[in-house]
Amino acid sequence: MRNKETPMTSDTRSTTPAASSLSPALGMSSQQMIDACLKHTLFSWSATGKVTPIPVARAEGIYLYGPEGQRWIDFNSQLMSVNIGHGHPKVIKAIQDQAATLAYAYPGMVTEIRARLSLRLAEIVPGDLNTFFYTLGGAEANENAIKAARLFTKRHKILVRYRSYHGATHGAITLTGDPRRWPTEPGMPGVVRVMDPRPYNYSFGNSEEEITANNLRYLAEVIEYEGPGNIAAMFIETVTGTNGILPPPKGYLQGLKKLLSSHGILLVCDEVMCGFGRTGKLFAFEHGGIVPDICTMAKGLTSSYLPLGVMAVSDPIAQHFRDSVFSGGLTYNAHPMCLASALAAVNVLLEEGMVENSARMGDVMRTHMEALAKKHRCIMEHRNIGLFGTIELRKNAAGDRLVPYAGSHPVMAKLGAFLRDNGLFTLLQWSTVMCNPPLCIDEAQLAESFAIIDRGLNLVDEVFEDETLPVER
Ligand SMILES: Cc1ncc(COP(=O)(O)O)c(C=O)c1O
C-alpha cells in the first residue's frame, strides 16, 4: 500500500508518534494528542489552524481530566449535553451489557431495548407524544420532523425563527436562523423565517404580555401572507440555546400553539438542548403548559454517552403513519447500544433527582450572577432557567454588546484562555459566557466555578470603553 504520509517536520516528528508505536497502557501526552488531532482531523465550525483544543483523557462527575492530571470544571456539560455528569457507572454498565448481548439489529427488527425505552419514554414524555422515531442525533431528528410534518399535513412550508440552531444537515441548517446557515445557502426550499418574540436590538413591547401579544399579531400576519394552507409546521427551540438562552415571554407558548392550531399548522418543539432537565423541568415546554405536536430530542437523552436523537409524535400523527408510509430511514435507526445508554441515562436523571437539582441549583446560579452583575460593569444581562444560563457582556454604558452579531472581540479569546488556565471549560459565544454545568452540580462546585468567572471578567472590565463608569455598580 502506498504510504500517504508526507515527510514529517522535525517539529511534528518529535511529538507525533506513529500509531503503531503507542502503548495503550501508557497513553499519549497532551501534546501528542493535540499534534495528531490537529494534523489528521477537521474541527467543527473552525479553521483547524486556529483551534486550541483541550486534551481530555478521562472525565468524572462535573470534572474533565487531562493526561498529565490537569483538571477542568465542565461548565458547559460539553455541548450542553452531558446532563447527568461524566462517567456514571450505571450507564457504562448498561452499554457494556447491551454490547455483550446484542450490539446491533437492523431497523426492521424489534428488540427488547427498543421496546423498553419506548415504553419508558411514552410514560415520561407529556401528553399524547407516545410514538418515537430514533435517529443518531438532533439534526436527524429535525430532518425527520420536517418529513413527518409535510407528509402528515400535505403542506410544504415551514416557519422558523432567526435566533435558532437546529442542526448542521441540509434541512436542519436551513431551519437554523443563525450565521452557521449562511455558507450553505440557499438550502432547502419552503422555509420562511420570522422574528423571535425577543428581537436582537429592539423590542415588541415593554411588558412580557405586550411582547407576546405584538409578536403573535405579527406572526398571524406572516401566516396570512404565506397562505395558512401552505404551512406544515413551525419549529421553535422551546428555550433558545446557543443563540443566547432565551426563555419565551409569558403566554407565548400557549398563544403560539393556539394560533398555529387554528390554521392546522403543527408546532414542533426542538428540545435537543433544552430537554431532559436542563431548564429545571423534564421538558421545557412544560413551563408553558403546552404539549407540541412533535418534539425532537437528543443530547440529554443519553447524556451523550452514545449518540442518539428521537422524534416524538402525537397520537394523530402516529395514527396517520399506521396507514401511510413514513418515508424515512437510517441504518442506525433504533441502534440497541444507543437505546441502552438512553434508558440508563434517563433513569439516572430521574432516580437521582437531577431535574429537581437543576431547578434548585438554577436559583443558586441566579444569586451568583446577580452578585457578579453588581461587581462588573461589563455585564449587560444575565439569564438562566434551571441550569441553562448565560452572562451577556457589553462594551460601554450605552449598552452595546461587546461582540456584534456574528462578530468577534479579542478579549473573548483572552477570557477563554484565562478560564481554561484557571481550571474551567465553557463556551464563549459572541458576547456570552455560557453557564450550563451538568445537572448533578452542587452549591460548592457552583461557587468554585463562579469565583473563576468573577476573576476572568476583570479582563473584560479593563476594555470597557467608559472609564468614568465605576467597576462596581
Ligand atoms: C436546539 C438544537 N437542535 C438541534 C441540534 C443538532 O443536534 P446534533 O448536533 O446532535 O445533530 C442542536 C445541537 O447543538 C441544538 O442545540
The ligand as an SDF file (V2000), in Angstrom:
LIG
                    3D

 16 16  0  0  0  0  0  0  0  0999 V2000
  -31.5580   23.0780   19.6290 C   0  0  0  0  0  0  0  0  0  0  0  0
  -30.6970   22.1590   18.8190 C   0  0  0  0  0  0  0  0  0  0  0  0
  -31.2550   21.4410   17.8290 N   0  0  0  0  0  0  0  0  0  0  0  0
  -30.5420   20.5840   17.0820 C   0  0  0  0  0  0  0  0  0  0  0  0
  -29.1910   20.4270   17.2880 C   0  0  0  0  0  0  0  0  0  0  0  0
  -28.4110   19.4700   16.4400 C   0  0  0  0  0  0  0  0  0  0  0  0
  -28.0770   18.3390   17.1560 O   0  0  0  0  0  0  0  0  0  0  0  0
  -26.8870   17.3740   16.6550 P   0  0  0  0  0  0  0  0  0  0  0  0
  -25.6360   18.1730   16.7480 O   0  0  0  0  0  0  0  0  0  0  0  0
  -26.9630   16.2150   17.5940 O   0  0  0  0  0  0  0  0  0  0  0  0
  -27.2110   16.9820   15.2530 O   0  0  0  0  0  0  0  0  0  0  0  0
  -28.5710   21.1430   18.3150 C   0  0  0  0  0  0  0  0  0  0  0  0
  -27.1260   20.9970   18.5570 C   0  0  0  0  0  0  0  0  0  0  0  0
  -26.4960   21.7430   19.2460 O   0  0  0  0  0  0  0  0  0  0  0  0
  -29.3400   22.0420   19.0970 C   0  0  0  0  0  0  0  0  0  0  0  0
  -28.7960   22.7690   20.0690 O   0  0  0  0  0  0  0  0  0  0  0  0
  1  2  1  0
  2  3  1  0
  2 15  2  0
  3  4  2  0
  4  5  1  0
  5  6  1  0
  5 12  2  0
  6  7  1  0
  7  8  1  0
  8  9  2  0
  8 10  1  0
  8 11  1  0
 12 13  1  0
 12 15  1  0
 13 14  2  0
 15 16  1  0
M  END
$$$$
